[in-house]
């Protein structure tokens, strides 16, 4: 129970930091996605049985406050959850490497979805500019911050579930 409360609190903190500070902290035109990094780290480190429900709630919250259609963040974060579960089964010997891999792939996929939505809505944009001034700096910032977020979530998970309490 405490894990669900603390993960919800961590999500709200990440959401406030994302929309308050990190969305304005840019490299060229790309910015770090703290909410995505938190969800990836949570999915890789948590052993909660009903974590998928929390991820759907988190996706619904982001879908409600973002300019994207409601279902896009919801489905994307659930896909990140499923990918994290697969990676945990196969590469969990190196959790930081799993974090880097999933961060890289999820950031590319997220920006690919955003570009596809712009294309579907027929919004004019320059593809090379979108790739080189938004996508690549965002990937770099996410990779740099992923180690910090992973360490914070992993340590918080260790504090709430002591070594002998895993079930």
C-alpha positions as CSV (number, residue, x, y, z in Angstrom):
1,X,0.0,0.0,0.0
2,X,2.8,2.4,0.9
3,X,4.4,1.7,-2.5
4,X,1.3,2.9,-4.3
5,X,1.1,6.1,-2.2
6,X,4.8,6.9,-2.6
7,X,4.8,6.2,-6.3
8,X,1.8,8.5,-6.7
9,X,3.5,11.2,-4.8
10,X,6.7,10.7,-6.9
11,X,4.6,10.9,-10.0
12,X,3.0,14.2,-8.9
13,X,6.4,15.6,-8.0
14,X,7.8,14.6,-11.4
15,X,4.8,16.1,-13.1
16,X,5.1,19.4,-11.3
17,X,8.8,19.5,-12.0
18,X,8.3,18.6,-15.7
19,X,5.7,21.3,-16.4
20,X,7.1,23.9,-14.0
21,X,10.9,23.7,-14.5
22,X,12.1,21.1,-17.0
23,X,9.9,22.1,-19.9
24,X,11.7,25.5,-19.9
25,X,15.1,24.0,-19.4
26,X,16.0,23.3,-23.1
27,X,18.9,22.3,-25.2
28,X,18.3,23.8,-28.6
29,X,14.5,23.2,-28.7
30,X,14.5,19.8,-27.0
31,X,13.7,19.3,-23.3
32,X,13.9,16.4,-20.8
33,X,10.8,14.4,-20.1
34,X,10.9,13.8,-16.4
35,X,7.5,12.0,-16.3
36,X,8.6,9.5,-18.9
37,X,11.9,8.9,-17.0
38,X,10.0,8.4,-13.7
39,X,7.6,5.9,-15.3
40,X,10.4,4.0,-16.8
41,X,12.4,3.8,-13.6
42,X,9.2,2.9,-11.6
43,X,8.4,0.1,-14.0
44,X,12.0,-1.3,-13.9
45,X,12.3,-1.1,-10.2
46,X,8.9,-1.8,-8.7
47,X,7.6,-5.2,-7.8
48,X,4.0,-4.0,-7.1
49,X,1.4,-6.5,-8.3
50,X,-1.0,-3.9,-9.8
51,X,1.5,-1.4,-11.1
52,X,-0.2,-1.4,-14.5
53,X,-3.3,0.2,-13.0
54,X,-1.1,3.0,-11.6
55,X,0.6,3.5,-15.0
56,X,-2.9,3.8,-16.7
57,X,-3.9,6.4,-14.1
58,X,-0.6,8.3,-14.7
59,X,-1.2,8.1,-18.4
60,X,-4.8,9.4,-17.9
61,X,-3.6,12.3,-15.9
62,X,-1.0,13.3,-18.5
63,X,-3.5,12.8,-21.2
64,X,-6.0,15.1,-19.4
65,X,-3.5,18.0,-19.1
66,X,-1.5,17.7,-22.3
67,X,-2.4,19.1,-25.7
68,X,-2.3,15.6,-27.3
69,X,-5.4,13.5,-27.6
70,X,-6.4,11.8,-24.3
71,X,-5.6,8.2,-25.3
72,X,-2.1,8.9,-26.8
73,X,-0.2,9.3,-23.4
74,X,-2.4,6.6,-21.9
75,X,-1.5,4.0,-24.5
76,X,2.1,5.1,-24.7
77,X,2.8,4.8,-21.0
78,X,1.1,1.4,-21.0
79,X,3.3,0.3,-23.9
80,X,6.4,1.6,-21.9
81,X,5.1,-0.5,-18.9
82,X,4.9,-3.6,-21.1
83,X,8.3,-3.0,-22.6
84,X,9.8,-2.6,-19.2
85,X,8.3,-5.8,-18.0
86,X,9.8,-7.6,-21.0
87,X,13.2,-6.0,-20.4
88,X,13.1,-6.9,-16.7
89,X,12.7,-10.6,-17.8
90,X,15.6,-10.5,-20.2
91,X,18.2,-7.9,-19.1
92,X,17.5,-7.4,-15.4
93,X,21.1,-8.3,-14.5
94,X,22.0,-4.7,-15.5
95,X,19.1,-2.4,-14.4
96,X,20.9,0.8,-15.4
97,X,21.5,-0.5,-18.9
98,X,17.8,-1.4,-19.1
99,X,17.0,2.2,-18.0
100,X,19.3,3.6,-20.7
101,X,17.9,1.3,-23.4
102,X,14.3,1.9,-22.6
103,X,14.8,5.7,-22.2
104,X,16.4,5.8,-25.7
105,X,13.7,3.8,-27.4
106,X,10.8,5.4,-25.5
107,X,12.1,8.9,-26.3
108,X,12.5,8.1,-30.0
109,X,9.0,6.5,-30.0
110,X,7.4,9.4,-28.1
111,X,8.8,12.0,-30.5
112,X,7.9,9.8,-33.5
113,X,4.3,9.7,-32.3
114,X,4.3,13.4,-31.9
115,X,5.7,13.9,-35.4
116,X,3.1,11.5,-36.8
117,X,0.3,13.3,-35.0
118,X,1.5,16.6,-36.5
119,X,1.6,15.0,-39.9
120,X,-1.9,13.6,-39.5
121,X,-3.2,17.0,-38.4
122,X,-1.5,18.5,-41.4
123,X,0.5,21.0,-39.3
124,X,3.4,22.3,-41.4
125,X,6.8,21.5,-39.9
126,X,10.3,21.0,-41.1
127,X,11.3,17.3,-40.5
128,X,15.1,17.9,-40.3
129,X,14.6,20.7,-37.8
130,X,12.3,18.4,-35.7
131,X,14.9,15.7,-35.8
132,X,18.1,17.6,-35.1
133,X,16.8,20.4,-32.9
134,X,14.1,18.7,-30.9
135,X,14.5,14.9,-31.0
136,X,18.3,14.5,-30.6
137,X,18.7,17.1,-27.8
138,X,15.7,15.5,-26.0
139,X,17.3,12.1,-26.2
140,X,20.6,13.5,-24.9
141,X,18.9,15.2,-21.9
142,X,16.8,12.2,-21.1
143,X,19.8,9.9,-21.2
144,X,21.7,12.3,-18.9
145,X,18.9,12.6,-16.4
146,X,17.9,8.9,-16.5
147,X,20.8,7.9,-14.2
148,X,19.7,10.4,-11.6
149,X,16.0,9.4,-11.8
150,X,16.9,5.7,-11.8
151,X,19.0,6.1,-8.7
152,X,16.3,8.1,-6.8
153,X,13.5,5.6,-7.7
154,X,15.7,2.6,-6.9
155,X,16.8,4.0,-3.5
156,X,13.2,4.9,-2.6
157,X,12.1,1.4,-3.6
158,X,14.8,-0.1,-1.4
159,X,13.7,2.0,1.6
160,X,10.0,1.0,1.3
161,X,10.7,-2.7,0.7
162,X,13.6,-3.8,3.0
163,X,15.7,-6.8,1.9
164,X,13.8,-9.5,3.8
165,X,10.3,-8.2,2.9
166,X,10.2,-9.1,-0.8
167,X,7.5,-11.5,-1.6
